[in-house]
Amino acid sequence: MLTAQQISQLFMLFTQGDKQLVTQLRHCCPEAVVETQWQFTLPVLHQFVQHFYALENSNYQRFRSTLFNSSINHDLAAVGWTINIAINRANVDRSVYVLQQLGA
């Protein structure tokens, strides 16, 4: 089962400029990395997280619940980053989110 800690770890690796993660993101989702920002929809993030941790059939609804009930934005803010809505499509699964440095 996917944990909030695993999702948070993935975001933290990005904030640290982890080259392996950025390479995997660019290979998997070429439009995901724009300069120093990571753009994603929740379904694409779920797929990438499953791939990154080699999980099979991780439940999407459980993933969403774990993400929304976690302290990820608080943890990211502590290191100067945040997740914002980049494109609001009035549906959490269709909206585009962006991981970016605070103040960017």
C-alpha positions in Angstrom: 0.0 0.0 0.0 1.2 3.5 -0.9 1.9 5.8 2.0 1.9 9.6 2.4 5.6 9.3 3.3 6.4 7.7 0.0 4.5 10.4 -1.9 6.2 13.1 0.2 9.6 11.5 -0.4 9.0 11.7 -4.2 8.2 15.4 -4.0 11.2 16.0 -1.7 13.5 14.3 -4.2 12.3 16.7 -6.9 12.9 19.7 -4.6 16.5 18.5 -4.1 17.0 18.2 -7.9 17.4 14.5 -7.9 18.7 13.8 -11.4 17.4 10.2 -11.5 13.9 11.3 -10.6 13.9 14.2 -13.1 15.2 11.8 -15.8 12.4 9.3 -15.1 9.8 12.1 -15.1 11.0 13.4 -18.4 11.0 10.0 -19.9 7.6 9.0 -18.6 5.8 12.4 -18.9 7.8 14.8 -21.1 5.5 17.7 -20.3 5.8 17.2 -16.5 9.0 19.1 -15.9 9.0 22.7 -16.9 12.2 24.4 -15.8 12.2 23.8 -12.0 8.5 23.0 -11.7 6.7 19.6 -11.8 3.3 19.8 -13.4 0.8 16.8 -13.0 -2.7 15.7 -12.9 -3.6 13.3 -10.1 -4.1 10.3 -12.3 -0.7 10.8 -14.0 0.9 11.3 -10.6 -0.7 8.1 -9.4 0.7 6.2 -12.4 4.2 7.7 -11.9 4.2 6.9 -8.2 3.2 3.3 -8.9 6.0 3.0 -11.5 8.6 4.7 -9.3 7.9 2.4 -6.3 7.3 -0.6 -8.5 3.8 -1.1 -7.1 1.1 -3.1 -8.9 -2.5 -2.1 -8.9 -2.3 0.6 -6.2 -5.9 1.8 -5.6 -6.4 5.3 -7.1 -9.1 6.3 -4.6 -6.9 5.3 -1.7 -4.0 7.2 -3.2 -6.2 10.4 -3.5 -7.4 10.0 0.0 -3.8 9.5 1.3 -2.6 12.5 -0.6 -5.4 14.8 0.6 -5.2 13.7 4.2 -1.4 14.1 4.4 0.9 16.9 5.6 2.7 17.1 2.2 2.1 20.8 1.6 3.1 21.5 5.2 6.3 19.4 4.8 7.1 21.1 1.4 6.5 24.6 2.9 9.2 23.8 5.5 11.7 23.5 2.7 10.4 26.4 0.6 8.1 24.6 -1.9 4.3 24.3 -2.4 1.8 22.5 -4.6 -0.7 24.8 -6.3 -3.4 24.5 -8.9 -2.0 25.5 -12.2 -5.1 24.9 -14.3 -8.4 24.6 -12.5 -10.8 22.3 -14.5 -13.4 22.2 -11.7 -12.5 18.5 -11.1 -9.6 17.3 -8.9 -8.8 14.5 -11.4 -8.7 16.8 -14.4 -7.1 19.9 -12.9 -3.3 20.4 -13.4 -1.2 20.9 -10.3 2.3 22.3 -10.0 5.1 21.7 -7.5 7.0 24.9 -7.3 9.2 27.0 -5.1 7.3 29.4 -2.8 7.2 32.8 -4.3 7.8 31.5 -7.9 
